[in-house]
Amino acid sequence: MTTVLVVEDEESIRVALADKLRTEGFQVEVASGGLEGLEAARRLRPGLVILDLMLPGLPGLEVLRRLRSEALPSAVIVLTARDRETDRVVGLELGADDYVTKPFSVRELVARVRAVLRRGESASAPAGAAERVYIGDVEVDFAAYRARRGAGEPVPLSPLEARMLRYLVSRRGRVVPRDEFLNAVWGYQAYPTTRTVDFHVKNLRRKIEEDPSHPRHIVTVHGVGYRFDE
């Protein structure tokens, strides 16, 4: 049974989401503040976190930033106010898997939860992908969302970064257009611009490449997309 953590300070929304998710067969835990939610995510390592961005104590974007910097494997759906497009974009760039704007339908949000979880399963093993690969001096374990450099220095990868890298590696030598990335990794094209892809590729280069400013493995094909070279 998949555990979903709901981090939301509005009690009516928190209770409604928890009740609906439980009736849909999920194990549900709740938190009403940012620090409480972060600690719960670290302790529980849920399959998915529903994260409001306007939280008391620790803002939702900072919670998301810490979740990704610590490479916790949970998928994340962020809840944002309809008029805060900047927060939506930043949330996606920090590694959120989806966003839902308030006010929203609880039924729609549950459908998004299922879609994100299915997407993570289907993207976890694309055709031609290995569970473990070596990229230069970096060993990447896709199953564990973990990488190590040289003598064992950890390289944190978010689930989203791991899926992107795995997709690139599985199509080694072939150009992957940005739109294809959006379809294959995010699952649909409901995102603001393809610059979200560029942001994550930039992060991947910082983590994987020996010289990120002159990448050898994640290569830009100008005007098209990216290619992975051995």
VEXRO-711619 format. One record per residue (C-alpha): residue number from 1; x, y, z. Coordinates in nm, 4 decimals, always signed. Layout:
NODE,seq,c1,c2,c3
NODE,NUM,X,Y,Z
...
***
This chain:
NODE,seq,c1,c2,c3
NODE,1,+0.0000,+0.0000,+0.0000
NODE,2,+0.1458,+0.3337,-0.1072
NODE,3,+0.1880,+0.5968,+0.1633
NODE,4,+0.0860,+0.9539,+0.0763
NODE,5,+0.1927,+1.2407,+0.3011
NODE,6,-0.0355,+1.5466,+0.2927
NODE,7,+0.1385,+1.8670,+0.4077
NODE,8,-0.1319,+2.1354,+0.4235
NODE,9,-0.2065,+2.3982,+0.6892
NODE,10,-0.5761,+2.4458,+0.6025
NODE,11,-0.7553,+2.1859,+0.8122
NODE,12,-1.0601,+2.1523,+0.5860
NODE,13,-0.8409,+2.0744,+0.2829
NODE,14,-0.6121,+1.8447,+0.4821
NODE,15,-0.9007,+1.6413,+0.6226
NODE,16,-1.0862,+1.6200,+0.2897
NODE,17,-0.7737,+1.5002,+0.1061
NODE,18,-0.6828,+1.2475,+0.3741
NODE,19,-1.0354,+1.1025,+0.3850
NODE,20,-1.0601,+1.0724,+0.0060
NODE,21,-0.7150,+0.9173,-0.0326
NODE,22,-0.7892,+0.6609,+0.2386
NODE,23,-1.1134,+0.5597,+0.0658
NODE,24,-0.9066,+0.5151,-0.2533
NODE,25,-0.6794,+0.2652,-0.0797
NODE,26,-0.3788,+0.4771,+0.0191
NODE,27,-0.2047,+0.4871,+0.3552
NODE,28,-0.2220,+0.8550,+0.4537
NODE,29,-0.0176,+1.0646,+0.6962
NODE,30,-0.0694,+1.4375,+0.7498
NODE,31,+0.1275,+1.7412,+0.8627
NODE,32,+0.0154,+2.1009,+0.9080
NODE,33,+0.3477,+2.2870,+0.8879
NODE,34,+0.6650,+2.2912,+0.6832
NODE,35,+0.9084,+2.1592,+0.9446
NODE,36,+0.6622,+1.8950,+1.0594
NODE,37,+0.6110,+1.7883,+0.6986
NODE,38,+0.9842,+1.7708,+0.6274
NODE,39,+1.0467,+1.5583,+0.9358
NODE,40,+0.7553,+1.3290,+0.8440
NODE,41,+0.8903,+1.2848,+0.4897
NODE,42,+1.2352,+1.1964,+0.6251
NODE,43,+1.0886,+0.9480,+0.8712
NODE,44,+0.8226,+0.7872,+0.6521
NODE,45,+0.9832,+0.8108,+0.3052
NODE,46,+0.6332,+0.8111,+0.1484
NODE,47,+0.5646,+0.7184,-0.2109
NODE,48,+0.4218,+1.0657,-0.2703
NODE,49,+0.3996,+1.4003,-0.0912
NODE,50,+0.1179,+1.6500,-0.1519
NODE,51,+0.2850,+1.9764,-0.0535
NODE,52,+0.1188,+2.3135,-0.0081
NODE,53,+0.3602,+2.5960,-0.0854
NODE,54,+0.2102,+2.8481,+0.1604
NODE,55,+0.3011,+2.6823,+0.4909
NODE,56,+0.3724,+2.8222,+0.8366
NODE,57,+0.7232,+2.7858,+0.9745
NODE,58,+0.9098,+2.6564,+0.6720
NODE,59,+0.7760,+2.7550,+0.3256
NODE,60,+0.6779,+2.4756,+0.0905
NODE,61,+0.9446,+2.5632,-0.1666
NODE,62,+1.2133,+2.5293,+0.0999
NODE,63,+1.0662,+2.1947,+0.2077
NODE,64,+1.0840,+2.0809,-0.1551
NODE,65,+1.4398,+2.2097,-0.1918
NODE,66,+1.5520,+2.0108,+0.1134
NODE,67,+1.3693,+1.6956,+0.0050
NODE,68,+1.5514,+1.7044,-0.3270
NODE,69,+1.8909,+1.7985,-0.1834
NODE,70,+1.8637,+1.4964,+0.0470
NODE,71,+1.7623,+1.2744,-0.2469
NODE,72,+1.4497,+1.1421,-0.0771
NODE,73,+1.2765,+0.9210,-0.3356
NODE,74,+0.9216,+1.0548,-0.2846
NODE,75,+0.7276,+1.1985,-0.5756
NODE,76,+0.5896,+1.5472,-0.5003
NODE,77,+0.2736,+1.7267,-0.6122
NODE,78,+0.2733,+2.0927,-0.5102
NODE,79,-0.0414,+2.2926,-0.4329
NODE,80,-0.0257,+2.6569,-0.5410
NODE,81,-0.2526,+2.9587,-0.5570
NODE,82,-0.3844,+3.0173,-0.9082
NODE,83,-0.2156,+3.3577,-0.9417
NODE,84,+0.1334,+3.2468,-0.8306
NODE,85,+0.2792,+3.1236,-1.1594
NODE,86,+0.6344,+3.1918,-1.0395
NODE,87,+0.5916,+2.9438,-0.7539
NODE,88,+0.4657,+2.6797,-0.9980
NODE,89,+0.7660,+2.7261,-1.2248
NODE,90,+1.0153,+2.7262,-0.9357
NODE,91,+0.8485,+2.4188,-0.7877
NODE,92,+0.8872,+2.2287,-1.1137
NODE,93,+1.2456,+2.3425,-1.1493
NODE,94,+1.3215,+2.2219,-0.7965
NODE,95,+1.1969,+1.8762,-0.8897
NODE,96,+0.8207,+1.8667,-0.8266
NODE,97,+0.6492,+1.5993,-1.0332
NODE,98,+0.3260,+1.7921,-1.0831
NODE,99,+0.1327,+2.0922,-0.9560
NODE,100,-0.2330,+2.1608,-0.8824
NODE,101,-0.3750,+2.5111,-0.8457
NODE,102,-0.6229,+2.6149,-0.5756
NODE,103,-0.9176,+2.5905,-0.5702
NODE,104,-0.9163,+2.2327,-0.6992
NODE,105,-1.1334,+1.9250,-0.7185
NODE,106,-1.0358,+1.6557,-0.4688
NODE,107,-1.1286,+1.3948,-0.7284
NODE,108,-0.8955,+1.5578,-0.9807
NODE,109,-0.6104,+1.5671,-0.7302
NODE,110,-0.6510,+1.1969,-0.6538
NODE,111,-0.6383,+1.1290,-1.0283
NODE,112,-0.3138,+1.3307,-1.0449
NODE,113,-0.1734,+1.1246,-0.7561
NODE,114,-0.2421,+0.8027,-0.9444
NODE,115,-0.0994,+0.9460,-1.2670
NODE,116,+0.2239,+1.0588,-1.1002
NODE,117,+0.2700,+0.7204,-0.9314
NODE,118,+0.2042,+0.5357,-1.2600
NODE,119,+0.4425,+0.7676,-1.4405
NODE,120,+0.7169,+0.6931,-1.1916
NODE,121,+0.6681,+0.3198,-1.2401
NODE,122,+0.6605,+0.3358,-1.6201
NODE,123,+0.9577,+0.5722,-1.6405
NODE,124,+1.1653,+0.3681,-1.4007
NODE,125,+1.2794,+0.1159,-1.6597
NODE,126,+1.2673,+0.2401,-2.0207
NODE,127,+1.3656,-0.0052,-2.2904
NODE,128,+1.7411,-0.0465,-2.3127
NODE,129,+1.8116,+0.0997,-1.9690
NODE,130,+2.0370,-0.0678,-1.7127
NODE,131,+1.9878,-0.0567,-1.3368
NODE,132,+2.3474,+0.0596,-1.2840
NODE,133,+2.5772,+0.2516,-1.5176
NODE,134,+2.9159,+0.4234,-1.5069
NODE,135,+2.9430,+0.7747,-1.6496
NODE,136,+3.3044,+0.8819,-1.6346
NODE,137,+3.4043,+0.8325,-1.2710
NODE,138,+3.0428,+0.8387,-1.1480
NODE,139,+2.8535,+0.5185,-1.0709
NODE,140,+2.4752,+0.5655,-1.0983
NODE,141,+2.2282,+0.3278,-0.9319
NODE,142,+1.8913,+0.4121,-1.0879
NODE,143,+1.6932,+0.1745,-0.8677
NODE,144,+1.8160,+0.3518,-0.5523
NODE,145,+1.8172,+0.7068,-0.6984
NODE,146,+2.1781,+0.7257,-0.5893
NODE,147,+2.5156,+0.7987,-0.7449
NODE,148,+2.8729,+0.7876,-0.6199
NODE,149,+3.1859,+0.9521,-0.7505
NODE,150,+3.5379,+0.8104,-0.7389
NODE,151,+3.6149,+0.6586,-0.4004
NODE,152,+3.2562,+0.6797,-0.2808
NODE,153,+3.1639,+1.0484,-0.2585
NODE,154,+2.7806,+1.0558,-0.2696
NODE,155,+2.6119,+1.2435,-0.5548
NODE,156,+2.2454,+1.3169,-0.4658
NODE,157,+1.9935,+1.2597,-0.7454
NODE,158,+1.6257,+1.3502,-0.7234
NODE,159,+1.3818,+1.0915,-0.8659
NODE,160,+1.3119,+1.3326,-1.1522
NODE,161,+1.6826,+1.3751,-1.2315
NODE,162,+1.7316,+0.9990,-1.2175
NODE,163,+1.4443,+0.9420,-1.4618
NODE,164,+1.5801,+1.2051,-1.6991
NODE,165,+1.9300,+1.0589,-1.6898
NODE,166,+1.8015,+0.7072,-1.7311
NODE,167,+1.5958,+0.8102,-2.0323
NODE,168,+1.9005,+0.9762,-2.1900
NODE,169,+2.1227,+0.6764,-2.1211
NODE,170,+1.8663,+0.4351,-2.2658
NODE,171,+1.8793,+0.6354,-2.5912
NODE,172,+2.2564,+0.6781,-2.5959
NODE,173,+2.3847,+0.8300,-2.9178
NODE,174,+2.0387,+0.9535,-3.0190
NODE,175,+1.9098,+1.3103,-2.9893
NODE,176,+1.6206,+1.3466,-2.7434
NODE,177,+1.4114,+1.6583,-2.8194
NODE,178,+1.2883,+1.8637,-2.5253
NODE,179,+0.9234,+1.7873,-2.6046
NODE,180,+1.0014,+1.4159,-2.5949
NODE,181,+1.1520,+1.4637,-2.2493
NODE,182,+0.8352,+1.6332,-2.1288
NODE,183,+0.6191,+1.3515,-2.2630
NODE,184,+0.8381,+1.0645,-2.1443
NODE,185,+0.9516,+1.1884,-1.8037
NODE,186,+0.6709,+1.4188,-1.6909
NODE,187,+0.4030,+1.2298,-1.8823
NODE,188,+0.2313,+1.5185,-2.0549
NODE,189,+0.2982,+1.8735,-2.1700
NODE,190,+0.1160,+2.0710,-1.9010
NODE,191,+0.4279,+2.2633,-1.8034
NODE,192,+0.5054,+2.6293,-1.8698
NODE,193,+0.8005,+2.5966,-2.1084
NODE,194,+1.0699,+2.3519,-2.2097
NODE,195,+1.3150,+2.5557,-2.0032
NODE,196,+1.2195,+2.3197,-1.7203
NODE,197,+1.4091,+2.0486,-1.9112
NODE,198,+1.7079,+2.2798,-1.9578
NODE,199,+1.7146,+2.3566,-1.5846
NODE,200,+1.7324,+1.9894,-1.4887
NODE,201,+1.9907,+1.9101,-1.7551
NODE,202,+2.2055,+2.1892,-1.6125
NODE,203,+2.1731,+2.0345,-1.2658
NODE,204,+2.2582,+1.6894,-1.4002
NODE,205,+2.5718,+1.8218,-1.5647
NODE,206,+2.6854,+1.9770,-1.2378
NODE,207,+2.6483,+1.6398,-1.0696
NODE,208,+2.7705,+1.4048,-1.3436
NODE,209,+3.0145,+1.5861,-1.5700
NODE,210,+3.3801,+1.6362,-1.4777
NODE,211,+3.3628,+1.9839,-1.6373
NODE,212,+2.9963,+2.0944,-1.6539
NODE,213,+3.0835,+2.3949,-1.8729
NODE,214,+3.2305,+2.1580,-2.1335
NODE,215,+3.0127,+1.8447,-2.1029
NODE,216,+3.1339,+1.5187,-2.2563
NODE,217,+2.8351,+1.2991,-2.1807
NODE,218,+2.5172,+1.5129,-2.1772
NODE,219,+2.5649,+1.7039,-2.5008
NODE,220,+2.3462,+1.9872,-2.6315
NODE,221,+2.2216,+1.9594,-2.9881
NODE,222,+2.1333,+2.3223,-3.0520
NODE,223,+1.7765,+2.3889,-3.1554
NODE,224,+1.6713,+2.0278,-3.0897
NODE,225,+1.7540,+1.8802,-2.7501
NODE,226,+2.0173,+1.6619,-2.5836
NODE,227,+2.2205,+1.3503,-2.6567
NODE,228,+2.4006,+1.1116,-2.4214
NODE,229,+2.7469,+1.0034,-2.5329
NODE,230,+2.9470,+0.7267,-2.3676
***
